[in-house]
Amino acid sequence: MDTLSGKTVLITGGTGSFGNAFVKTVLTRFPVKKVIVFSRDEMKQFEMQQLFPNEDRIRFFIGDVRDQDRLHRAFDGVDIVVHAAALKQVPAAEYNPLEAIKTNILGAANVIDAAIDRGVKKVIALSTDKAANPINLYGATKLCSDKLFIAGNNYSGYHGTRFSIVRYGNVMGSRGSVVPFFLKQRQNGLLSITDERMTRFWITLDQGVCFVVECLERMEGGEIFVPKIPSVKITDLARAIAPECEMKIVGIRPGEKLHEVMIPEDDAHHSLEYERFFVILPVLRDWSSEDYCRGNGGTLCPPGFRYSSETNSEWLSVEDLRELVAAFEE
C-alpha cells in the first residue's frame, strides 16, 4: 500500500469506534511515518494512549473541527486526512439541529479549507447511507458534507488536494449502535423494536477500516465509494441476540427510515459497479470517466438501479448474526 508508506496520516474524530480501529490497523499493518489523532475529548485520548504504550508514531491533538485555526495547525505536514468526526445520533440531531450543522457541515468546510491551505494530498470523508435521499437532519447534514467534499476538488487549484467519500451502512458494535442496546435490554427480558419490517445495511468495523484504506489507494478525487455489504432484518438481529426475549414494537423514532438506500435511482446513471463495491462518479470532474471505467474494470449501472437494504441480494441470517454478536459478548 504505497499510499500510506512513509506518510503522516491524521484522523478527525480519532477516538471514536472507527478511529480506534483505523489507528490500530494502520500502525500494525503499514509503515506509516506518523498517525495523528484529532478529537475534542481529552479523557478518550488518555484512554486511547494506554492502548499504544510503546508506539512512538502516534500523536494526539485536542481540537474540534468547528475550529478552523486549530485544524490549520494540526494539518501541518500531514499527507492524508481521514475525516470521521461527526454528530451522528439521529434523534440528537433532530433536537439539536444547529449543533449538527456546525459540526457536520461547517466542520466539513473547515477540514476542506485547512487541507487545501496546508497542501494535504488526499482526504477521505466518511459518510452514511442516511445521506442518500435523507429524511432526517443527520442525513441532510451528511449529504451537504458529501457535496462540499466533492466540490473541494474543483477549487483546490495548484495545491492538488484530492477529496473522496466512503459511504456505508450501520457499523456493528459501534458506539450508539443497536447491538450493545439489545445486549443491555436482554437482561430485562424485553427488546424494543421500532418496526418489525425494518432492514439495514450491515458492516463490521474491520471491514469499514479496510475499505477506507483500499479507497485511499484507489481514489482519483470526487468519487463516492460504496461497498457491497449484506442487509439484516431488525427482527433477525433481535432473535440472534436474545431469542428468549419478548419483542415490543415501539414505533419508528423521529427521522428514522424503514429501509436505507446507499445509491438512489438518480445517481445510477453515473455509478459504476465492481465485484465488491460501487463508485458514484462526480458530475464535475477533471478526469475521464471512460478511462476510469476502462482502467478499473467497472461497468455502468443500469437505468433505474437502486441499492437499497430491502432489495439487497445478500442477507445475514440469524446464525450469521449470532457468530458476529458473539464477539461483543466476551
C-alpha positions in Angstrom: 0.0 0.0 0.0 2.2 2.8 -1.3 -0.3 5.4 -0.5 0.4 5.0 3.3 4.1 4.1 3.2 6.1 6.8 4.9 3.1 9.2 5.2 1.7 11.2 8.0 -2.0 10.4 8.5 -4.4 12.4 10.5 -7.9 11.2 11.5 -10.5 13.6 12.9 -12.8 12.0 15.4 -10.0 9.7 16.0 -11.1 8.5 19.5 -14.4 7.1 18.2 -15.1 3.5 17.3 -13.9 3.8 13.8 -10.9 5.9 14.8 -9.7 3.3 17.3 -9.9 0.5 14.8 -8.4 2.6 12.0 -5.4 3.7 14.1 -4.7 0.2 15.3 -4.9 -1.2 11.7 -2.7 1.4 10.2 0.0 1.2 12.9 0.2 -2.6 12.8 -0.1 -3.2 9.1 1.5 -0.2 7.3 4.9 1.5 7.5 3.4 5.0 8.1 5.6 7.8 9.4 3.1 9.1 11.9 -0.6 8.9 12.9 -2.3 11.9 14.4 -5.5 11.5 16.4 -7.5 14.7 16.3 -10.5 14.8 18.7 -12.1 17.0 21.4 -12.3 14.6 24.3 -9.2 14.6 26.5 -10.3 11.6 28.5 -10.9 9.4 25.5 -7.5 10.4 24.2 -5.9 9.5 27.5 -7.6 6.1 27.4 -6.5 5.5 23.8 -2.9 6.4 24.7 -2.9 3.5 27.1 -3.5 1.1 24.2 -0.3 2.1 22.5 2.2 2.5 25.3 5.4 1.8 23.2 4.3 3.3 19.9 6.3 6.4 19.0 4.5 7.0 15.7 1.2 8.3 17.3 0.4 11.8 18.3 -2.7 13.3 19.9 -4.2 16.7 19.2 -7.1 18.1 21.2 -9.4 20.1 18.9 -12.8 20.5 17.3 -13.5 20.5 13.6 -15.5 23.7 14.2 -12.2 25.5 15.0 -10.5 26.2 11.7 -7.4 27.7 13.3 -6.8 24.5 15.2 -7.3 22.4 12.1 -4.8 24.6 10.2 -2.2 24.0 12.9 -2.9 20.2 13.2 -2.7 19.7 9.4 0.9 21.0 9.2 3.0 18.3 7.5 0.0 16.0 7.0 -0.2 13.9 3.8 -3.5 12.1 4.3 -6.7 13.0 6.3 -9.5 10.7 7.2 -12.5 12.7 8.3 -14.5 10.7 10.8 -15.7 13.4 13.2 -19.5 13.9 13.2 -22.6 14.2 15.3 -24.3 11.1 14.2 -27.2 10.2 16.5 -30.4 10.7 14.5 -32.7 11.8 17.4 -30.0 14.1 18.9 -29.6 15.8 15.6 -33.4 16.3 15.3 -33.5 18.0 18.7 -30.2 19.9 18.3 -30.2 20.9 14.7 -27.8 23.8 14.8 -25.2 21.7 16.7 -25.4 19.1 13.9 -25.0 21.8 11.2 -22.0 23.4 13.0 -20.1 20.0 13.2 -21.2 18.1 10.2 -21.4 20.9 7.6 -19.3 23.8 8.8 -16.8 21.4 10.3 -16.5 19.7 6.9 -15.9 23.1 5.2 -13.2 23.8 7.8 -11.5 20.5 7.1 -11.6 21.1 3.3 -10.1 24.6 3.6 -7.4 23.5 6.1 -6.4 20.6 3.9 -6.1 22.7 0.8 -4.2 25.5 2.6 -1.8 23.0 4.2 -1.2 21.0 0.9 -2.7 17.7 2.2 -2.6 15.2 -0.7 -5.6 13.1 -0.1 -8.7 13.4 2.1 -11.4 10.7 2.6 -14.6 11.6 4.4 -16.8 9.0 6.0 -20.4 9.3 5.0 -23.6 7.2 5.7 -26.4 5.5 4.0 -28.7 8.2 5.6 -27.1 10.8 3.3 -28.9 9.2 0.3 -32.4 10.6 -0.1 -32.3 11.9 3.5 -35.4 12.4 5.6 -33.7 13.4 8.8 -31.3 16.2 9.7 -28.3 14.0 10.3 -28.7 12.5 6.8 -29.2 16.0 5.3 -26.1 17.4 7.0 -24.0 14.4 5.8 -25.4 14.9 2.2 -24.4 18.5 2.4 -21.0 17.5 3.7 -20.6 15.0 0.8 -21.3 17.7 -1.7 -18.8 20.0 -0.1 -16.0 17.4 -0.2 -16.7 16.6 -3.8 -16.7 20.3 -4.7 -13.4 20.7 -2.9 -11.7 19.0 -5.8 -12.8 21.9 -8.1 -11.2 24.7 -6.1 -8.1 23.0 -4.7 -6.2 24.6 -7.6 -2.4 24.2 -7.8 -2.4 22.6 -4.3 -3.7 19.4 -5.9 -5.6 18.2 -2.8 -7.9 15.3 -3.7 -11.2 14.6 -1.9 -13.3 11.5 -2.0 -16.1 9.9 0.1 -16.7 6.5 1.6 -20.4 5.7 2.2 -21.5 2.6 4.1 -24.3 1.4 6.4 -24.6 0.6 10.1 -21.4 -0.4 11.8 -21.8 -3.4 14.1 -21.0 -2.7 17.7 -20.0 0.9 17.2 -20.9 3.4 20.0 -24.6 4.0 20.0 -25.4 1.1 17.7 -28.3 -1.3 18.3 -26.1 -4.3 19.3 -25.0 -3.0 22.7 -28.5 -1.6 23.2 -30.1 -5.1 22.7 -27.4 -6.8 24.8 -28.3 -4.4 27.7 -32.1 -4.9 27.2 -31.7 -8.7 27.1 -31.1 -8.6 30.9 -34.7 -7.3 31.3 -36.2 -10.0 29.0 -37.8 -7.4 26.7 -36.4 -5.9 23.4 -37.7 -2.6 22.0 -38.2 -3.0 18.2 -39.1 0.2 16.3 -40.8 -1.7 13.4 -40.7 -5.4 12.6 -40.3 -4.6 8.8 -37.1 -2.6 9.3 -34.0 -3.5 7.4 -30.4 -2.1 7.5 -27.1 -2.5 5.7 -24.5 -4.1 8.0 -20.7 -3.8 8.1 -18.1 -4.6 10.8 -15.6 -2.1 12.0 -12.7 -4.1 10.4 -14.5 -4.2 7.1 -15.1 -0.5 7.2 -11.4 0.3 8.0 -10.1 -2.0 5.3 -12.5 -0.5 2.7 -11.3 3.1 3.6 -7.7 2.1 3.2 -8.4 0.5 -0.2 -10.2 3.6 -1.3 -7.2 5.8 -0.3 -5.2 3.9 -2.8 -7.9 3.8 -5.5 -9.3 7.4 -5.4 -8.8 10.0 -8.1 -10.9 12.7 -6.4 -14.7 13.2 -6.2 -15.8 9.6 -6.1 -18.3 8.2 -3.5 -17.2 4.7 -2.8 -20.0 2.3 -1.7 -19.1 -1.3 -0.5 -21.3 -4.2 -1.3 -22.4 -5.3 2.1 -25.2 -7.5 3.4 -28.6 -6.4 4.8 -30.2 -7.5 8.1 -33.7 -7.6 9.3 -34.0 -6.0 12.7 -36.1 -8.9 14.0 -33.4 -11.4 12.9 -30.9 -9.4 14.9 -33.1 -9.4 17.9 -33.6 -13.2 17.6 -29.8 -13.7 17.2 -29.0 -11.6 20.4 -31.9 -12.7 22.6 -34.1 -15.5 21.2 -35.7 -16.0 24.6 -36.9 -12.4 24.9 -40.2 -10.8 24.1 -40.2 -8.1 21.4 -42.1 -4.9 22.0 -42.9 -2.7 18.9 -42.4 0.9 20.0 -42.6 2.7 16.6 -40.1 4.5 14.4 -38.1 7.2 16.1 -38.1 10.8 14.7 -36.3 11.0 11.4 -35.9 7.2 11.0 -36.5 5.2 7.9 -37.9 1.7 7.4 -35.1 0.9 4.9 -31.9 2.5 3.9 -30.6 3.4 0.4 -26.9 3.9 -0.5 -27.3 4.6 -4.2 -30.6 6.2 -5.2 -32.0 5.9 -8.8 -31.0 9.4 -9.7 -27.3 8.5 -9.2 -27.4 5.3 -11.1 -26.6 6.9 -14.5 -23.2 8.0 -13.2 -22.4 5.0 -11.0 -20.1 2.1 -11.7 -20.4 -1.4 -10.4 -17.4 -3.6 -9.5 -17.1 -7.0 -8.0 -17.0 -5.8 -4.4 -18.2 -2.2 -4.5 -19.8 0.6 -6.4 -18.5 4.1 -7.3 -20.7 7.1 -7.7 -18.7 9.4 -10.1 -18.7 13.1 -9.6 -20.8 15.1 -12.2 -18.0 17.7 -12.5 -14.5 16.1 -12.8 -11.2 16.9 -14.4 -10.5 13.2 -15.4 -12.2 10.9 -17.9 -14.9 8.6 -16.6 -14.3 6.3 -19.7 -10.7 5.9 -18.8 -11.6 5.4 -15.2 -14.1 2.6 -16.1 -11.7 1.0 -18.6 -8.7 1.1 -16.3 -10.6 -0.3 -13.3 -12.9 -2.8 -14.9 -16.2 -1.3 -13.8 -19.5 -1.4 -15.6 -22.1 1.3 -15.7 -25.2 0.6 -13.5 -28.4 0.2 -15.5 -31.0 3.0 -15.6 -33.3 2.9 -12.5 -30.8 1.0 -10.5 -31.2 1.4 -6.7 -29.0 -0.1 -4.0 -31.4 -0.4 -1.1 -31.3 -2.5 2.1 -34.7 -4.2 1.5 -33.9 -5.3 -2.1 -30.3 -6.3 -1.4 -29.2 -9.6 -2.9 -27.1 -10.5 0.2 -28.5 -11.1 3.7 -27.2 -12.1 7.1 -29.1 -15.0 8.6 -29.9 -15.4 12.3 -27.0 -17.9 12.6 -24.6 -15.4 10.8 -25.6 -12.7 13.2 -25.1 -14.9 16.2 -21.5 -15.6 15.2 -20.8 -11.8 14.8 -22.6 -10.8 18.0 -20.6 -13.4 20.0 -17.5 -11.2 19.8 -19.3 -8.5 21.8 -20.5 -10.9 24.5 -17.0 -12.0 25.5 
